[in-house]
Amino acid sequence: MDIIGVKRTGVALNAREVCVLSPTPGFVPRFLRDDSVALFRAAAILVMVFAQHVDDVVALTWNGVHVTDDVVTLQVGAIGIALPEPLDDPWRAFAVAPVHDRAASQTHSDWVFRGHSPGEHLDAGYLANRINRVFSARAARLGTLHELTKTAPVAMIAEALGYTPQTIERHAVDSAAQYAQYVASIR
């Protein structure tokens, strides 16, 4: 996945591998029959691949998501991130048919994850429960941060994902990443 539009760091990130979701047995058939499956897949991508808190996921607006014929770009931090296939598939499906847009009060809502009540986003607890049926959102988020700190400098990760450099620095030190030695030397 490429991060585009880098403002301060001037370097693009290139992830070499994409995480593969491995749901719990017995849940897949129900999950795939769900008419809002694109919503949950899109949310899972934000948690698993971009290490986003569920509270931040539900607060995402369409201003941070750009879907064109060529590319799907998400902005969860200060810069846009272009999604490769197959990560862009649920976002394309979701952009065409957003959930909870059938009510007259929700047709002009800017929330990506629209709630059941007019003008409100989806409840974070509800989304967390749905995600936790498939995988632990917290473990996935922390694991992603652990692995990302091994592949890129702290400042780039923090800027791309909307974290503070101090938070990413703690993960880098905890994961014994090669960049942790650099961080320790400048302290």
Secondary structure, 3 states (H helix, E strand, C coil): CEEECCCCCCCCCECCCCCCCCCCCCCHHHHHHCCCHHHHHHHHHHHHCCCCCHHHHHCCEHHHEEECCCCEEECCCCCEEEECCCCCHHHHHHHHCCCCCCCHHHCCCCECCECCCCCCECCHHHHHHHHHCCCCHHHHHHHHHHHHCCCCCHHHHHHHHCCCHHHHHHHHHHCCCHHHHHHHHHC
